[in-house]
């Protein structure tokens, strides 16, 4: 589990709005899902090169449909999310198109 205090601090750096604990929990869950999928794809990238170590380039090269699809799915749930999370997902989604 990601440190909620750190996530909340990062969120607060980008807004003057109050942030509910539910918003922090939701963002933590979303980020954990993105990290999980990114790690799986990075592992595949390292494996293709015969390595057992994930390097920065493996993360940078995570241009995977599964990751894009999951982020798109998360962005579709934005009608139930605070505006800050909605904006973050809109930025990520626009970068993936």
C-alpha positions in Angstrom: 0.0 0.0 0.0 1.2 3.5 -0.9 1.8 5.9 2.0 -1.4 7.9 2.1 0.2 10.9 3.8 2.6 11.2 0.9 -0.1 11.0 -1.7 -2.2 13.6 0.1 0.8 15.9 0.4 1.4 15.6 -3.4 -2.3 16.3 -4.0 -2.2 19.3 -1.7 0.8 20.7 -3.6 -1.5 21.0 -6.7 -4.7 22.4 -5.2 -6.1 24.7 -2.6 -9.2 22.4 -2.3 -9.7 20.2 0.8 -9.0 16.6 0.1 -11.1 13.8 1.6 -9.7 10.6 2.9 -11.9 8.8 0.4 -10.2 10.7 -2.5 -6.8 9.8 -1.2 -7.9 6.1 -0.9 -9.3 6.1 -4.4 -6.1 7.7 -5.9 -3.9 5.2 -4.0 -6.0 2.3 -5.4 -5.7 3.7 -8.9 -2.0 4.3 -8.6 -1.4 0.8 -7.2 -3.2 -0.7 -10.2 -1.1 1.4 -12.6 2.1 0.4 -10.8 1.1 -3.2 -10.9 0.4 -3.3 -14.7 3.5 -1.1 -15.4 5.7 -3.5 -13.5 4.3 -6.5 -15.3 4.9 -4.9 -18.7 8.4 -3.8 -17.6 9.2 -7.4 -16.5 8.2 -8.6 -20.0 10.5 -6.0 -21.5 13.4 -7.1 -19.4 12.7 -10.8 -20.0 12.8 -10.1 -23.8 16.3 -8.8 -23.4 17.3 -11.8 -21.2 17.6 -9.8 -18.0 16.2 -10.5 -14.5 16.6 -6.8 -13.5 14.0 -4.2 -14.5 15.7 -1.0 -15.6 14.5 2.5 -16.1 14.2 1.9 -19.9 11.8 -1.0 -19.3 9.5 1.4 -17.4 9.9 4.1 -20.1 9.0 1.5 -22.8 5.7 0.4 -21.2 3.7 1.3 -24.3 1.2 -1.5 -23.7 -2.4 -1.7 -24.7 -3.3 -3.2 -21.4 -1.9 -0.3 -19.4 -3.6 2.2 -21.8 -6.9 0.3 -21.5 -6.8 0.3 -17.7 -6.0 4.0 -17.5 -8.9 4.6 -19.9 -11.2 2.5 -17.7 -10.2 4.5 -14.6 -10.8 7.7 -16.4 -14.4 6.6 -17.3 -15.1 6.4 -13.6 -14.4 10.1 -13.1 -18.0 11.1 -12.7 -17.7 9.7 -9.1 -14.3 11.2 -8.4 -13.1 14.5 -7.0 -12.1 17.1 -9.6 -8.4 16.7 -8.9 -8.4 13.0 -9.7 -10.6 13.7 -12.8 -8.1 16.2 -14.1 -5.1 14.0 -13.5 -6.7 11.1 -15.4 -7.7 13.5 -18.3 -4.1 14.5 -18.7 -2.9 10.9 -18.6 -5.6 9.8 -21.1 -4.9 12.6 -23.5 -1.2 11.6 -23.5 -2.1 8.0 -24.4 -4.2 8.9 -27.4 
